[in-house]
Amino acid sequence: MTQEQIADCLGISRRTVIRHEAGERVIKLNFAQIRRLKELLEQAGMSIEDLPDDID
């Protein structure tokens, strides 16, 4: 999945995704966005527990 696709699915900008990946910004998701992220992870065969606690 591309940065653009992730951004579109979560309703955030691609630039926000880029900054998050670079460690410049922490994305603050609302409940609807968290649910959507959970759905995307499940489609990829993952769970929300597979996400790291931080990006360091």
mmCIF entry with sequence, helices, sheets and N, C-alpha, C, O atoms, coordinates in Angstrom:
data_MODEL
# 
_entry.id   MODEL 
# 
_entity.id                         1 
_entity.type                       polymer 
_entity.pdbx_number_of_molecules   1 
# 
_entity_poly.entity_id                      1 
_entity_poly.type                           'polypeptide(L)' 
_entity_poly.nstd_linkage                   no 
_entity_poly.nstd_monomer                   no 
_entity_poly.pdbx_seq_one_letter_code       MTQEQIADCLGISRRTVIRHEAGERVIKLNFAQIRRLKELLEQAGMSIEDLPDDID 
_entity_poly.pdbx_seq_one_letter_code_can   MTQEQIADCLGISRRTVIRHEAGERVIKLNFAQIRRLKELLEQAGMSIEDLPDDID 
_entity_poly.pdbx_strand_id                 A 
# 
loop_
_entity_poly_seq.entity_id 
_entity_poly_seq.num 
_entity_poly_seq.mon_id 
_entity_poly_seq.hetero 
1 1  MET n 
1 2  THR n 
1 3  GLN n 
1 4  GLU n 
1 5  GLN n 
1 6  ILE n 
1 7  ALA n 
1 8  ASP n 
1 9  CYS n 
1 10 LEU n 
1 11 GLY n 
1 12 ILE n 
1 13 SER n 
1 14 ARG n 
1 15 ARG n 
1 16 THR n 
1 17 VAL n 
1 18 ILE n 
1 19 ARG n 
1 20 HIS n 
1 21 GLU n 
1 22 ALA n 
1 23 GLY n 
1 24 GLU n 
1 25 ARG n 
1 26 VAL n 
1 27 ILE n 
1 28 LYS n 
1 29 LEU n 
1 30 ASN n 
1 31 PHE n 
1 32 ALA n 
1 33 GLN n 
1 34 ILE n 
1 35 ARG n 
1 36 ARG n 
1 37 LEU n 
1 38 LYS n 
1 39 GLU n 
1 40 LEU n 
1 41 LEU n 
1 42 GLU n 
1 43 GLN n 
1 44 ALA n 
1 45 GLY n 
1 46 MET n 
1 47 SER n 
1 48 ILE n 
1 49 GLU n 
1 50 ASP n 
1 51 LEU n 
1 52 PRO n 
1 53 ASP n 
1 54 ASP n 
1 55 ILE n 
1 56 ASP n 
# 
_struct_asym.id          A 
_struct_asym.entity_id   1 
# 
loop_
_struct_conf.conf_type_id 
_struct_conf.id 
_struct_conf.pdbx_PDB_helix_id 
_struct_conf.beg_label_comp_id 
_struct_conf.beg_label_asym_id 
_struct_conf.beg_label_seq_id 
_struct_conf.pdbx_beg_PDB_ins_code 
_struct_conf.end_label_comp_id 
_struct_conf.end_label_asym_id 
_struct_conf.end_label_seq_id 
_struct_conf.pdbx_end_PDB_ins_code 
_struct_conf.beg_auth_comp_id 
_struct_conf.beg_auth_asym_id 
_struct_conf.beg_auth_seq_id 
_struct_conf.end_auth_comp_id 
_struct_conf.end_auth_asym_id 
_struct_conf.end_auth_seq_id 
_struct_conf.pdbx_PDB_helix_class 
_struct_conf.details 
_struct_conf.pdbx_PDB_helix_length 
HELX_P HELX_P1 AA1 GLN A 3  ? LEU A 10 ? GLN A 3  LEU A 10 1 ? 8  
HELX_P HELX_P2 AA2 ARG A 14 ? GLU A 21 ? ARG A 14 GLU A 21 1 ? 8  
HELX_P HELX_P3 AA3 PHE A 31 ? GLN A 43 ? PHE A 31 GLN A 43 1 ? 13 
HELX_P HELX_P4 AA4 ILE A 48 ? ASP A 50 ? ILE A 48 ASP A 50 5 ? 3  
# 
_struct_conf_type.id          HELX_P 
_struct_conf_type.criteria    ? 
_struct_conf_type.reference   ? 
# 
loop_
_atom_site.group_PDB 
_atom_site.id 
_atom_site.type_symbol 
_atom_site.label_atom_id 
_atom_site.label_alt_id 
_atom_site.label_comp_id 
_atom_site.label_asym_id 
_atom_site.label_entity_id 
_atom_site.label_seq_id 
_atom_site.pdbx_PDB_ins_code 
_atom_site.Cartn_x 
_atom_site.Cartn_y 
_atom_site.Cartn_z 
_atom_site.occupancy 
_atom_site.B_iso_or_equiv 
_atom_site.pdbx_formal_charge 
_atom_site.auth_seq_id 
_atom_site.auth_comp_id 
_atom_site.auth_asym_id 
_atom_site.auth_atom_id 
_atom_site.pdbx_PDB_model_num 
ATOM 1   N N  . MET A 1 1  ? 0.846   -1.164  0.000  1.00 0.00 ? 1  MET A N  1 
ATOM 2   C CA . MET A 1 1  ? 0.000   0.000   0.000  1.00 0.00 ? 1  MET A CA 1 
ATOM 3   C C  . MET A 1 1  ? 0.896   1.233   0.000  1.00 0.00 ? 1  MET A C  1 
ATOM 4   O O  . MET A 1 1  ? 1.889   1.283   0.727  1.00 0.00 ? 1  MET A O  1 
ATOM 5   N N  . THR A 1 2  ? 0.555   2.202   -0.796 1.00 0.00 ? 2  THR A N  1 
ATOM 6   C CA . THR A 1 2  ? 1.373   3.410   -0.896 1.00 0.00 ? 2  THR A CA 1 
ATOM 7   C C  . THR A 1 2  ? 1.024   4.411   0.202  1.00 0.00 ? 2  THR A C  1 
ATOM 8   O O  . THR A 1 2  ? -0.010  4.296   0.860  1.00 0.00 ? 2  THR A O  1 
ATOM 9   N N  . GLN A 1 3  ? 1.890   5.378   0.384  1.00 0.00 ? 3  GLN A N  1 
ATOM 10  C CA . GLN A 1 3  ? 1.621   6.453   1.343  1.00 0.00 ? 3  GLN A CA 1 
ATOM 11  C C  . GLN A 1 3  ? 0.335   7.183   0.967  1.00 0.00 ? 3  GLN A C  1 
ATOM 12  O O  . GLN A 1 3  ? -0.459  7.542   1.836  1.00 0.00 ? 3  GLN A O  1 
ATOM 13  N N  . GLU A 1 4  ? 0.138   7.395   -0.307 1.00 0.00 ? 4  GLU A N  1 
ATOM 14  C CA . GLU A 1 4  ? -1.066  8.083   -0.794 1.00 0.00 ? 4  GLU A CA 1 
ATOM 15  C C  . GLU A 1 4  ? -2.317  7.278   -0.456 1.00 0.00 ? 4  GLU A C  1 
ATOM 16  O O  . GLU A 1 4  ? -3.319  7.847   -0.022 1.00 0.00 ? 4  GLU A O  1 
ATOM 17  N N  . GLN A 1 5  ? -2.273  5.988   -0.645 1.00 0.00 ? 5  GLN A N  1 
ATOM 18  C CA . GLN A 1 5  ? -3.426  5.137   -0.346 1.00 0.00 ? 5  GLN A CA 1 
ATOM 19  C C  . GLN A 1 5  ? -3.722  5.123   1.148  1.00 0.00 ? 5  GLN A C  1 
ATOM 20  O O  . GLN A 1 5  ? -4.883  5.194   1.550  1.00 0.00 ? 5  GLN A O  1 
ATOM 21  N N  . ILE A 1 6  ? -2.694  5.033   1.965  1.00 0.00 ? 6  ILE A N  1 
ATOM 22  C CA . ILE A 1 6  ? -2.887  5.064   3.416  1.00 0.00 ? 6  ILE A CA 1 
ATOM 23  C C  . ILE A 1 6  ? -3.501  6.395   3.829  1.00 0.00 ? 6  ILE A C  1 
ATOM 24  O O  . ILE A 1 6  ? -4.457  6.435   4.603  1.00 0.00 ? 6  ILE A O  1 
ATOM 25  N N  . ALA A 1 7  ? -2.951  7.468   3.314  1.00 0.00 ? 7  ALA A N  1 
ATOM 26  C CA . ALA A 1 7  ? -3.466  8.797   3.644  1.00 0.00 ? 7  ALA A CA 1 
ATOM 27  C C  . ALA A 1 7  ? -4.931  8.929   3.240  1.00 0.00 ? 7  ALA A C  1 
ATOM 28  O O  . ALA A 1 7  ? -5.749  9.424   4.016  1.00 0.00 ? 7  ALA A O  1 
ATOM 29  N N  . ASP A 1 8  ? -5.263  8.490   2.029  1.00 0.00 ? 8  ASP A N  1 
ATOM 30  C CA . ASP A 1 8  ? -6.646  8.571   1.558  1.00 0.00 ? 8  ASP A CA 1 
ATOM 31  C C  . ASP A 1 8  ? -7.586  7.753   2.436  1.00 0.00 ? 8  ASP A C  1 
ATOM 32  O O  . ASP A 1 8  ? -8.671  8.217   2.786  1.00 0.00 ? 8  ASP A O  1 
ATOM 33  N N  . CYS A 1 9  ? -7.177  6.550   2.789  1.00 0.00 ? 9  CYS A N  1 
ATOM 34  C CA . CYS A 1 9  ? -8.018  5.676   3.612  1.00 0.00 ? 9  CYS A CA 1 
ATOM 35  C C  . CYS A 1 9  ? -8.260  6.249   5.001  1.00 0.00 ? 9  CYS A C  1 
ATOM 36  O O  . CYS A 1 9  ? -9.341  6.083   5.567  1.00 0.00 ? 9  CYS A O  1 
ATOM 37  N N  . LEU A 1 10 ? -7.260  6.919   5.546  1.00 0.00 ? 10 LEU A N  1 
ATOM 38  C CA . LEU A 1 10 ? -7.379  7.457   6.898  1.00 0.00 ? 10 LEU A CA 1 
ATOM 39  C C  . LEU A 1 10 ? -7.863  8.900   6.929  1.00 0.00 ? 10 LEU A C  1 
ATOM 40  O O  . LEU A 1 10 ? -8.138  9.439   8.000  1.00 0.00 ? 10 LEU A O  1 
ATOM 41  N N  . GLY A 1 11 ? -7.968  9.531   5.758  1.00 0.00 ? 11 GLY A N  1 
ATOM 42  C CA . GLY A 1 11 ? -8.434  10.911  5.709  1.00 0.00 ? 11 GLY A CA 1 
ATOM 43  C C  . GLY A 1 11 ? -7.409  11.908  6.214  1.00 0.00 ? 11 GLY A C  1 
ATOM 44  O O  . GLY A 1 11 ? -7.760  12.918  6.825  1.00 0.00 ? 11 GLY A O  1 
ATOM 45  N N  . ILE A 1 12 ? -6.128  11.619  5.953  1.00 0.00 ? 12 ILE A N  1 
ATOM 46  C CA . ILE A 1 12 ? -5.051  12.526  6.325  1.00 0.00 ? 12 ILE A CA 1 
ATOM 47  C C  . ILE A 1 12 ? -4.236  12.834  5.071  1.00 0.00 ? 12 ILE A C  1 
ATOM 48  O O  . ILE A 1 12 ? -4.440  12.216  4.026  1.00 0.00 ? 12 ILE A O  1 
ATOM 49  N N  . SER A 1 13 ? -3.327  13.774  5.176  1.00 0.00 ? 13 SER A N  1 
ATOM 50  C CA . SER A 1 13 ? -2.529  14.127  4.000  1.00 0.00 ? 13 SER A CA 1 
ATOM 51  C C  . SER A 1 13 ? -1.351  13.166  3.832  1.00 0.00 ? 13 SER A C  1 
ATOM 52  O O  . SER A 1 13 ? -0.872  12.570  4.796  1.00 0.00 ? 13 SER A O  1 
ATOM 53  N N  . ARG A 1 14 ? -0.905  13.035  2.606  1.00 0.00 ? 14 ARG A N  1 
ATOM 54  C CA . ARG A 1 14 ? 0.283   12.210  2.328  1.00 0.00 ? 14 ARG A CA 1 
ATOM 55  C C  . ARG A 1 14 ? 1.493   12.790  3.049  1.00 0.00 ? 14 ARG A C  1 
ATOM 56  O O  . ARG A 1 14 ? 2.354   12.049  3.525  1.00 0.00 ? 14 ARG A O  1 
ATOM 57  N N  . ARG A 1 15 ? 1.555   14.097  3.126  1.00 0.00 ? 15 ARG A N  1 
ATOM 58  C CA . ARG A 1 15 ? 2.669   14.757  3.809  1.00 0.00 ? 15 ARG A CA 1 
ATOM 59  C C  . ARG A 1 15 ? 2.714   14.355  5.289  1.00 0.00 ? 15 ARG A C  1 
ATOM 60  O O  . ARG A 1 15 ? 3.795   14.184  5.853  1.00 0.00 ? 15 ARG A O  1 
ATOM 61  N N  . THR A 1 16 ? 1.554   14.207  5.910  1.00 0.00 ? 16 THR A N  1 
ATOM 62  C CA . THR A 1 16 ? 1.489   13.769  7.300  1.00 0.00 ? 16 THR A CA 1 
ATOM 63  C C  . THR A 1 16 ? 2.077   12.370  7.442  1.00 0.00 ? 16 THR A C  1 
ATOM 64  O O  . THR A 1 16 ? 2.820   12.098  8.385  1.00 0.00 ? 16 THR A O  1 
ATOM 65  N N  . VAL A 1 17 ? 1.746   11.486  6.506  1.00 0.00 ? 17 VAL A N  1 
ATOM 66  C CA . VAL A 1 17 ? 2.288   10.126  6.525  1.00 0.00 ? 17 VAL A CA 1 
ATOM 67  C C  . VAL A 1 17 ? 3.808   10.169  6.365  1.00 0.00 ? 17 VAL A C  1 
ATOM 68  O O  . VAL A 1 17 ? 4.527   9.469   7.079  1.00 0.00 ? 17 VAL A O  1 
ATOM 69  N N  . ILE A 1 18 ? 4.290   10.971  5.449  1.00 0.00 ? 18 ILE A N  1 
ATOM 70  C CA . ILE A 1 18 ? 5.732   11.100  5.218  1.00 0.00 ? 18 ILE A CA 1 
ATOM 71  C C  . ILE A 1 18 ? 6.432   11.605  6.477  1.00 0.00 ? 18 ILE A C  1 
ATOM 72  O O  . ILE A 1 18 ? 7.461   11.062  6.878  1.00 0.00 ? 18 ILE A O  1 
ATOM 73  N N  . ARG A 1 19 ? 5.880   12.635  7.093  1.00 0.00 ? 19 ARG A N  1 
ATOM 74  C CA . ARG A 1 19 ? 6.490   13.188  8.310  1.00 0.00 ? 19 ARG A CA 1 
ATOM 75  C C  . ARG A 1 19 ? 6.476   12.173  9.451  1.00 0.00 ? 19 ARG A C  1 
ATOM 76  O O  . ARG A 1 19 ? 7.420   12.101  10.238 1.00 0.00 ? 19 ARG A O  1 
ATOM 77  N N  . HIS A 1 20 ? 5.408   11.394  9.535  1.00 0.00 ? 20 HIS A N  1 
ATOM 78  C CA . HIS A 1 20 ? 5.341   10.363  10.569 1.00 0.00 ? 20 HIS A CA 1 
ATOM 79  C C  . HIS A 1 20 ? 6.427   9.311   10.343 1.00 0.00 ? 20 HIS A C  1 
ATOM 80  O O  . HIS A 1 20 ? 7.120   8.920   11.282 1.00 0.00 ? 20 HIS A O  1 
ATOM 81  N N  . GLU A 1 21 ? 6.573   8.857   9.108  1.00 0.00 ? 21 GLU A N  1 
ATOM 82  C CA . GLU A 1 21 ? 7.585   7.851   8.799  1.00 0.00 ? 21 GLU A CA 1 
ATOM 83  C C  . GLU A 1 21 ? 8.996   8.363   9.066  1.00 0.00 ? 21 GLU A C  1 
ATOM 84  O O  . GLU A 1 21 ? 9.884   7.588   9.419  1.00 0.00 ? 21 GLU A O  1 
ATOM 85  N N  . ALA A 1 22 ? 9.203   9.669   8.899  1.00 0.00 ? 22 ALA A N  1 
ATOM 86  C CA . ALA A 1 22 ? 10.516  10.260  9.126  1.00 0.00 ? 22 ALA A CA 1 
ATOM 87  C C  . ALA A 1 22 ? 10.756  10.572  10.601 1.00 0.00 ? 22 ALA A C  1 
ATOM 88  O O  . ALA A 1 22 ? 11.849  10.996  10.977 1.00 0.00 ? 22 ALA A O  1 
ATOM 89  N N  . GLY A 1 23 ? 9.734   10.364  11.441 1.00 0.00 ? 23 GLY A N  1 
ATOM 90  C CA . GLY A 1 23 ? 9.878   10.643  12.859 1.00 0.00 ? 23 GLY A CA 1 
ATOM 91  C C  . GLY A 1 23 ? 9.707   12.106  13.209 1.00 0.00 ? 23 GLY A C  1 
ATOM 92  O O  . GLY A 1 23 ? 10.038  12.523  14.319 1.00 0.00 ? 23 GLY A O  1 
ATOM 93  N N  . GLU A 1 24 ? 9.195   12.888  12.275 1.00 0.00 ? 24 GLU A N  1 
ATOM 94  C CA . GLU A 1 24 ? 9.019   14.321  12.497 1.00 0.00 ? 24 GLU A CA 1 
ATOM 95  C C  . GLU A 1 24 ? 7.677   14.663  13.125 1.00 0.00 ? 24 GLU A C  1 
ATOM 96  O O  . GLU A 1 24 ? 7.489   15.767  13.636 1.00 0.00 ? 24 GLU A O  1 
ATOM 97  N N  . ARG A 1 25 ? 6.748   13.722  13.088 1.00 0.00 ? 25 ARG A N  1 
ATOM 98  C CA . ARG A 1 25 ? 5.396   14.015  13.538 1.00 0.00 ? 25 ARG A CA 1 
ATOM 99  C C  . ARG A 1 25 ? 4.725   12.745  14.045 1.00 0.00 ? 25 ARG A C  1 
ATOM 100 O O  . ARG A 1 25 ? 4.984   11.651  13.543 1.00 0.00 ? 25 ARG A O  1 
ATOM 101 N N  . VAL A 1 26 ? 3.876   12.898  15.026 1.00 0.00 ? 26 VAL A N  1 
ATOM 102 C CA . VAL A 1 26 ? 3.062   11.784  15.519 1.00 0.00 ? 26 VAL A CA 1 
ATOM 103 C C  . VAL A 1 26 ? 1.651   12.010  15.004 1.00 0.00 ? 26 VAL A C  1 
ATOM 104 O O  . VAL A 1 26 ? 1.073   13.081  15.191 1.00 0.00 ? 26 VAL A O  1 
ATOM 105 N N  . ILE A 1 27 ? 1.110   11.006  14.364 1.00 0.00 ? 27 ILE A N  1 
ATOM 106 C CA . ILE A 1 27 ? -0.242  11.115  13.834 1.00 0.00 ? 27 ILE A CA 1 
ATOM 107 C C  . ILE A 1 27 ? -1.234  10.875  14.966 1.00 0.00 ? 27 ILE A C  1 
ATOM 108 O O  . ILE A 1 27 ? -1.142  9.876   15.680 1.00 0.00 ? 27 ILE A O  1 
ATOM 109 N N  . LYS A 1 28 ? -2.171  11.784  15.125 1.00 0.00 ? 28 LYS A N  1 
ATOM 110 C CA . LYS A 1 28 ? -3.232  11.631  16.116 1.00 0.00 ? 28 LYS A CA 1 
ATOM 111 C C  . LYS A 1 28 ? -4.510  11.284  15.359 1.00 0.00 ? 28 LYS A C  1 
ATOM 112 O O  . LYS A 1 28 ? -5.081  12.118  14.658 1.00 0.00 ? 28 LYS A O  1 
ATOM 113 N N  . LEU A 1 29 ? -4.945  10.033  15.518 1.00 0.00 ? 29 LEU A N  1 
ATOM 114 C CA . LEU A 1 29 ? -6.122  9.550   14.809 1.00 0.00 ? 29 LEU A CA 1 
ATOM 115 C C  . LEU A 1 29 ? -7.359  9.632   15.690 1.00 0.00 ? 29 LEU A C  1 
ATOM 116 O O  . LEU A 1 29 ? -7.283  9.434   16.902 1.00 0.00 ? 29 LEU A O  1 
ATOM 117 N N  . ASN A 1 30 ? -8.500  9.926   15.072 1.00 0.00 ? 30 ASN A N  1 
ATOM 118 C CA . ASN A 1 30 ? -9.755  9.862   15.814 1.00 0.00 ? 30 ASN A CA 1 
ATOM 119 C C  . ASN A 1 30 ? -10.248 8.416   15.797 1.00 0.00 ? 30 ASN A C  1 
ATOM 120 O O  . ASN A 1 30 ? -9.638  7.566   15.147 1.00 0.00 ? 30 ASN A O  1 
ATOM 121 N N  . PHE A 1 31 ? -11.336 8.127   16.498 1.00 0.00 ? 31 PHE A N  1 
ATOM 122 C CA . PHE A 1 31 ? -11.817 6.748   16.612 1.00 0.00 ? 31 PHE A CA 1 
ATOM 123 C C  . PHE A 1 31 ? -12.183 6.141   15.260 1.00 0.00 ? 31 PHE A C  1 
ATOM 124 O O  . PHE A 1 31 ? -11.908 4.966   15.017 1.00 0.00 ? 31 PHE A O  1 
ATOM 125 N N  . ALA A 1 32 ? -12.790 6.915   14.392 1.00 0.00 ? 32 ALA A N  1 
ATOM 126 C CA . ALA A 1 32 ? -13.155 6.402   13.063 1.00 0.00 ? 32 ALA A CA 1 
ATOM 127 C C  . ALA A 1 32 ? -11.902 6.025   12.284 1.00 0.00 ? 32 ALA A C  1 
ATOM 128 O O  . ALA A 1 32 ? -11.885 5.001   11.602 1.00 0.00 ? 32 ALA A O  1 
ATOM 129 N N  . GLN A 1 33 ? -10.856 6.836   12.376 1.00 0.00 ? 33 GLN A N  1 
ATOM 130 C CA . GLN A 1 33 ? -9.609  6.548   11.676 1.00 0.00 ? 33 GLN A CA 1 
ATOM 131 C C  . GLN A 1 33 ? -8.929  5.306   12.268 1.00 0.00 ? 33 GLN A C  1 
ATOM 132 O O  . GLN A 1 33 ? -8.341  4.510   11.536 1.00 0.00 ? 33 GLN A O  1 
ATOM 133 N N  . ILE A 1 34 ? -9.011  5.148   13.574 1.00 0.00 ? 34 ILE A N  1 
ATOM 134 C CA . ILE A 1 34 ? -8.428  3.959   14.211 1.00 0.00 ? 34 ILE A CA 1 
ATOM 135 C C  . ILE A 1 34 ? -9.156  2.702   13.747 1.00 0.00 ? 34 ILE A C  1 
ATOM 136 O O  . ILE A 1 34 ? -8.527  1.683   13.462 1.00 0.00 ? 34 ILE A O  1 
ATOM 137 N N  . ARG A 1 35 ? -10.479 2.777   13.671 1.00 0.00 ? 35 ARG A N  1 
ATOM 138 C CA . ARG A 1 35 ? -11.247 1.624   13.175 1.00 0.00 ? 35 ARG A CA 1 
ATOM 139 C C  . ARG A 1 35 ? -10.852 1.293   11.741 1.00 0.00 ? 35 ARG A C  1 
ATOM 140 O O  . ARG A 1 35 ? -10.701 0.124   11.388 1.00 0.00 ? 35 ARG A O  1 
ATOM 141 N N  . ARG A 1 36 ? -10.684 2.324   10.917 1.00 0.00 ? 36 ARG A N  1 
ATOM 142 C CA . ARG A 1 36 ? -10.296 2.112   9.514  1.00 0.00 ? 36 ARG A CA 1 
ATOM 143 C C  . ARG A 1 36 ? -8.900  1.499   9.439  1.00 0.00 ? 36 ARG A C  1 
ATOM 144 O O  . ARG A 1 36 ? -8.661  0.603   8.631  1.00 0.00 ? 36 ARG A O  1 
ATOM 145 N N  . LEU A 1 37 ? -7.983  1.972   10.271 1.00 0.00 ? 37 LEU A N  1 
ATOM 146 C CA . LEU A 1 37 ? -6.635  1.409   10.311 1.00 0.00 ? 37 LEU A CA 1 
ATOM 147 C C  . LEU A 1 37 ? -6.689  -0.065  10.701 1.00 0.00 ? 37 LEU A C  1 
ATOM 148 O O  . LEU A 1 37 ? -5.991  -0.892  10.114 1.00 0.00 ? 37 LEU A O  1 
ATOM 149 N N  . LYS A 1 38 ? -7.510  -0.390  11.681 1.00 0.00 ? 38 LYS A N  1 
ATOM 150 C CA . LYS A 1 38 ? -7.673  -1.781  12.106 1.00 0.00 ? 38 LYS A CA 1 
ATOM 151 C C  . LYS A 1 38 ? -8.185  -2.635  10.950 1.00 0.00 ? 38 LYS A C  1 
ATOM 152 O O  . LYS A 1 38 ? -7.711  -3.753  10.748 1.00 0.00 ? 38 LYS A O  1 
ATOM 153 N N  . GLU A 1 39 ? -9.145  -2.120  10.196 1.00 0.00 ? 39 GLU A N  1 
ATOM 154 C CA . GLU A 1 39 ? -9.675  -2.849  9.035  1.00 0.00 ? 39 GLU A CA 1 
ATOM 155 C C  . GLU A 1 39 ? -8.585  -3.070  7.985  1.00 0.00 ? 39 GLU A C  1 
ATOM 156 O O  . GLU A 1 39 ? -8.473  -4.161  7.427  1.00 0.00 ? 39 GLU A O  1 
ATOM 157 N N  . LEU A 1 40 ? -7.788  -2.043  7.716  1.00 0.00 ? 40 LEU A N  1 
ATOM 158 C CA . LEU A 1 40 ? -6.710  -2.162  6.728  1.00 0.00 ? 40 LEU A CA 1 
ATOM 159 C C  . LEU A 1 40 ? -5.684  -3.204  7.164  1.00 0.00 ? 40 LEU A C  1 
ATOM 160 O O  . LEU A 1 40 ? -5.212  -3.998  6.351  1.00 0.00 ? 40 LEU A O  1 
ATOM 161 N N  . LEU A 1 41 ? -5.345  -3.196  8.442  1.00 0.00 ? 41 LEU A N  1 
ATOM 162 C CA . LEU A 1 41 ? -4.394  -4.174  8.953  1.00 0.00 ? 41 LEU A CA 1 
ATOM 163 C C  . LEU A 1 41 ? -4.943  -5.592  8.810  1.00 0.00 ? 41 LEU A C  1 
ATOM 164 O O  . LEU A 1 41 ? -4.223  -6.505  8.405  1.00 0.00 ? 41 LEU A O  1 
ATOM 165 N N  . GLU A 1 42 ? -6.218  -5.770  9.145  1.00 0.00 ? 42 GLU A N  1 
ATOM 166 C CA . GLU A 1 42 ? -6.829  -7.097  9.027  1.00 0.00 ? 42 GLU A CA 1 
ATOM 167 C C  . GLU A 1 42 ? -6.844  -7.576  7.576  1.00 0.00 ? 42 GLU A C  1 
ATOM 168 O O  . GLU A 1 42 ? -6.643  -8.761  7.310  1.00 0.00 ? 42 GLU A O  1 
ATOM 169 N N  . GLN A 1 43 ? -7.080  -6.666  6.647  1.00 0.00 ? 43 GLN A N  1 
ATOM 170 C CA . GLN A 1 43 ? -7.054  -7.032  5.222  1.00 0.00 ? 43 GLN A CA 1 
ATOM 171 C C  . GLN A 1 43 ? -5.661  -7.489  4.803  1.00 0.00 ? 43 GLN A C  1 
ATOM 172 O O  . GLN A 1 43 ? -5.514  -8.300  3.889  1.00 0.00 ? 43 GLN A O  1 
ATOM 173 N N  . ALA A 1 44 ? -4.644  -6.965  5.476  1.00 0.00 ? 44 ALA A N  1 
ATOM 174 C CA . ALA A 1 44 ? -3.257  -7.329  5.175  1.00 0.00 ? 44 ALA A CA 1 
ATOM 175 C C  . ALA A 1 44 ? -2.797  -8.531  5.998  1.00 0.00 ? 44 ALA A C  1 
ATOM 176 O O  . ALA A 1 44 ? -1.626  -8.905  5.944  1.00 0.00 ? 44 ALA A O  1 
ATOM 177 N N  . GLY A 1 45 ? -3.717  -9.143  6.766  1.00 0.00 ? 45 GLY A N  1 
ATOM 178 C CA . GLY A 1 45 ? -3.365  -10.305 7.573  1.00 0.00 ? 45 GLY A CA 1 
ATOM 179 C C  . GLY A 1 45 ? -2.624  -9.947  8.851  1.00 0.00 ? 45 GLY A C  1 
ATOM 180 O O  . GLY A 1 45 ? -1.897  -10.775 9.400  1.00 0.00 ? 45 GLY A O  1 
ATOM 181 N N  . MET A 1 46 ? -2.800  -8.725  9.328  1.00 0.00 ? 46 MET A N  1 
ATOM 182 C CA . MET A 1 46 ? -2.127  -8.261  10.532 1.00 0.00 ? 46 MET A CA 1 
ATOM 183 C C  . MET A 1 46 ? -3.169  -7.836  11.561 1.00 0.00 ? 46 MET A C  1 
ATOM 184 O O  . MET A 1 46 ? -4.361  -7.771  11.263 1.00 0.00 ? 46 MET A O  1 
ATOM 185 N N  . SER A 1 47 ? -2.709  -7.552  12.766 1.00 0.00 ? 47 SER A N  1 
ATOM 186 C CA . SER A 1 47 ? -3.595  -6.992  13.775 1.00 0.00 ? 47 SER A CA 1 
ATOM 187 C C  . SER A 1 47 ? -2.982  -5.698  14.288 1.00 0.00 ? 47 SER A C  1 
ATOM 188 O O  . SER A 1 47 ? -1.821  -5.395  14.015 1.00 0.00 ? 47 SER A O  1 
ATOM 189 N N  . ILE A 1 48 ? -3.760  -4.956  15.019 1.00 0.00 ? 48 ILE A N  1 
ATOM 190 C CA . ILE A 1 48 ? -3.263  -3.690  15.549 1.00 0.00 ? 48 ILE A CA 1 
ATOM 191 C C  . ILE A 1 48 ? -2.116  -3.917  16.531 1.00 0.00 ? 48 ILE A C  1 
ATOM 192 O O  . ILE A 1 48 ? -1.285  -3.033  16.737 1.00 0.00 ? 48 ILE A O  1 
ATOM 193 N N  . GLU A 1 49 ? -2.074  -5.106  17.134 1.00 0.00 ? 49 GLU A N  1 
ATOM 194 C CA . GLU A 1 49 ? -0.982  -5.432  18.045 1.00 0.00 ? 49 GLU A CA 1 
ATOM 195 C C  . GLU A 1 49 ? 0.349   -5.587  17.308 1.00 0.00 ? 49 GLU A C  1 
ATOM 196 O O  . GLU A 1 49 ? 1.405   -5.544  17.939 1.00 0.00 ? 49 GLU A O  1 
ATOM 197 N N  . ASP A 1 50 ? 0.318   -5.764  15.995 1.00 0.00 ? 50 ASP A N  1 
ATOM 198 C CA . ASP A 1 50 ? 1.549   -5.883  15.209 1.00 0.00 ? 50 ASP A CA 1 
ATOM 199 C C  . ASP A 1 50 ? 2.256   -4.545  15.011 1.00 0.00 ? 50 ASP A C  1 
ATOM 200 O O  . ASP A 1 50 ? 3.413   -4.511  14.592 1.00 0.00 ? 50 ASP A O  1 
ATOM 201 N N  . LEU A 1 51 ? 1.570   -3.449  15.310 1.00 0.00 ? 51 LEU A N  1 
ATOM 202 C CA . LEU A 1 51 ? 2.176   -2.129  15.130 1.00 0.00 ? 51 LEU A CA 1 
ATOM 203 C C  . LEU A 1 51 ? 3.195   -1.890  16.243 1.00 0.00 ? 51 LEU A C  1 
ATOM 204 O O  . LEU A 1 51 ? 3.009   -2.347  17.370 1.00 0.00 ? 51 LEU A O  1 
ATOM 205 N N  . PRO A 1 52 ? 4.277   -1.169  15.920 1.00 0.00 ? 52 PRO A N  1 
ATOM 206 C CA . PRO A 1 52 ? 5.256   -0.863  16.956 1.00 0.00 ? 52 PRO A CA 1 
ATOM 207 C C  . PRO A 1 52 ? 4.701   0.161   17.952 1.00 0.00 ? 52 PRO A C  1 
ATOM 208 O O  . PRO A 1 52 ? 3.785   0.916   17.629 1.00 0.00 ? 52 PRO A O  1 
ATOM 209 N N  . ASP A 1 53 ? 5.256   0.178   19.149 1.00 0.00 ? 53 ASP A N  1 
ATOM 210 C CA . ASP A 1 53 ? 4.838   1.150   20.144 1.00 0.00 ? 53 ASP A CA 1 
ATOM 211 C C  . ASP A 1 53 ? 5.342   2.556   19.815 1.00 0.00 ? 53 ASP A C  1 
ATOM 212 O O  . ASP A 1 53 ? 4.736   3.549   20.219 1.00 0.00 ? 53 ASP A O  1 
ATOM 213 N N  . ASP A 1 54 ? 6.444   2.633   19.087 1.00 0.00 ? 54 ASP A N  1 
ATOM 214 C CA . ASP A 1 54 ? 6.981   3.918   18.668 1.00 0.00 ? 54 ASP A CA 1 
ATOM 215 C C  . ASP A 1 54 ? 7.693   3.746   17.324 1.00 0.00 ? 54 ASP A C  1 
ATOM 216 O O  . ASP A 1 54 ? 7.748   2.643   16.778 1.00 0.00 ? 54 ASP A O  1 
ATOM 217 N N  . ILE A 1 55 ? 8.229   4.830   16.806 1.00 0.00 ? 55 ILE A N  1 
ATOM 218 C CA . ILE A 1 55 ? 8.885   4.763   15.496 1.00 0.00 ? 55 ILE A CA 1 
ATOM 219 C C  . ILE A 1 55 ? 10.394  4.897   15.594 1.00 0.00 ? 55 ILE A C  1 
ATOM 220 O O  . ILE A 1 55 ? 11.065  5.075   14.578 1.00 0.00 ? 55 ILE A O  1 
ATOM 221 N N  . ASP A 1 56 ? 10.938  4.814   16.804 1.00 0.00 ? 56 ASP A N  1 
ATOM 222 C CA . ASP A 1 56 ? 12.397  4.919   16.971 1.00 0.00 ? 56 ASP A CA 1 
ATOM 223 C C  . ASP A 1 56 ? 13.094  3.689   16.455 1.00 0.00 ? 56 ASP A C  1 
ATOM 224 O O  . ASP A 1 56 ? 14.320  3.604   16.514 1.00 0.00 ? 56 ASP A O  1 
# 
